[in-house]
Amino acid sequence: PSTSSALHSSFRFQPQSMAAMKITLLAVAAMAVLLGTASAVTYNVGDQGGWTLSTDYSSWVSGKKFNVGDDIVFKYSTPAHNLVEVSKAGYDSCSTDGAINTLASGNDVITLNATGTRYFICGVPSHCSPTAAASMKVVIDVASGSSSPSSPMPAAGPGASNSPPAPPSNAATSVGATAGFGLVALLAAGLMA
């Protein structure tokens, strides 16, 4: 055989190596999809209790890590409560003067769209107290990394949305997992063809 045909035959894929390549590509695609879709988390502020006078928000927020792209949801009865994003000074004094944002839907969804610290209080008189243990106020520290389901956090601001989210089954729900698995199945079908 000629040199060119010998080279050509040495680069020809065997059926076994094609199958291995398809499996490898499928695994890499699946990992990329799952890592990309597991980054955004939705947190219900106060978990099952919601945004009420009976929740200890310092305990609720402890141990949680909030990240850019996460959503926090404040659920409460209207007009008994509302949600006001304030500065640190407003948080410390429980004052709504110079509020950043005021929401009152009873199902306020806040997308954490930037790193930094965000402060939320209930603006109904006597619901936020600078000194009382039972007080409707919470501090959310937003990091730039990816979320873990054990890290919820609330935020409100110009990017906040009042549209109700699909009700999560617990305090932290990964967003996009269903779409990710659908994409993996589609990739698998295409690679196996």
N, C-alpha and C positions, 0 to 999 in steps of 0.2 A: 504494500500500500504506500501511497505517497505520503509525504510529511504532513501536508495539509489535512488529508483525510484521517491520519493518525491523531493529529491534534484535535480535530473535530470530534472524533469518537471518544477521546479522553475527557471532553467537556460535556458530553451528553449525560443528562440526568437519568438515573435509573428510577423505576417506579417507587422503590423503597425510599430513596432520597427525596423524591417529590412529596411523598406522604409525610415524611419527617419535617420537611420545610413548611408544609401547610400547617402542621400541628404547632410548630414553633411560631409561625406568624400569628396563628389564632391565639396562642397563649400570650404573646406580646400585646396584641390588640386588646384582649380581654383585660390585662393588667392596666393598660393605659386608660381604658374606658372606666374601669372601677375606681382607679385612683382619682380620675378627673371628676367623677360624679359624687364621690363620697366627701367632698370638701365642704359643701354648704350644709348647715344644720339649722333646724327650726327649734327654738326653745319657747316653751310656755312659761312666762314669768310667774313664779309662785307655784309651778307645777299644777296639780289638781285644784289647789285653793284659788289660784288666779291672783288678780290684783285686788286685794282686800285688806281690811284692817287686821285680820287675824293671822297674817303670814309674816314670819321673821325673814325679811329680805337679805339681811346680812348673812344669815345661815344659808339661805337659798343660793346666794351667789358664790359662797365660799367653795373653793375647789373646782369651779367652772372656768373654762378658758374660752373666751369669745373671740371670733376671728372675722376678718373682713369677708363679707359674703354671707354670713349667718343672718338669720332672721330671728327677731324676738317678738313674741306676741303677748300683748297685755289684754287679758279678758276680764271684764268687770261689768257690774250692773250700772246702767245709766238711769237717771242722772245722779245716782248716789256717789259715783266716783268719776274721775277723768284722768287724763295723763298729760303731764306738762314736762317738757324737756327744758332744763334750766342750766345756768352756769354753776360752777362750784360754789360761788357765794350764795346763789339762790338755793342750792341744795343744803348748804350748811345752815342757812337761816329759814329754810322752808318758805321762801318767797317766790311768787310767780312774777314779780316785777322784772321786766326785760326778758320774758320767756322766749326761748328759742323756737318752740313749737307747742301748740296745745291741741290735743286730740280728745274726742269724746264719743267715739262710735261704740265702745264696749268690746271691740275686737280689733285693736290697733296693731298692725303689723309694721315693725320697724326693721328695715334692712340696714345692717351694719356695713356701711360703704367706705369707711376710712378708719385707720388706726387712731387710737386716742381714748380718752376717758369721756364717758357720757353720763349725765346725771338726770334722773327722773323722779318726779314727785307727783302725788295727787294734789291738785289745786283746790280741792274742797276744804273750806276752813276746818281746822282742827284734825284733819286726817294726816298731815305731815307735822311732826314735832321735832325741833332740833335736839331735844333731850329724851323724849319718851322712847322706851324700847319697842313698843308696838307703834310703828310709824310707817306710812306708805311712802317710802323713798328707797331708791336703789341706785348704786353706782355700777356702771358697766365699763370694764377696761377691754378695749378691742385691740387684739394683736394681729399681725399680718400673716401668721402661719395658718395651716389647715386645721379644721375643727376636729374634735373628738366628741363622740356622743355624750360624754360626761361633762361637757363644758357649755352650758347655756348662758345667755346674757342679753339684756334689753337695751334698746336704743331708739331714739326718735330724732327726726330732723327733716331737712328739706327733702331727703330721699325717702321719707316714710310713706307708707301706703296704708290706707284705711280699708282696703279690700280684704275680706276674710280669706284665710288660707284653708286648704283642705285640713280638716281636723286631724292632728297627729295623735297616734295611739299612746304616746308617752311624751315626756318632756323634751326629748331630743330625737328628731327624725331625720335621717339622711335624705337629702333631696336628690332626685334624679336616678336613684338606684334602679327603679323599674325600667326607665329608658335605657340605662346602661346595659342591663341584662338583655333587653330587646336588641340592642345594637350588637352585642356579642353573638346572639343567636343568628342574626342576619349575616354577620361576618363568617360564622361557622358554616352556614349554608353555602355562602359564596366560595369559601375555600375548599369545601368538600366536593364541589361540583366538578 
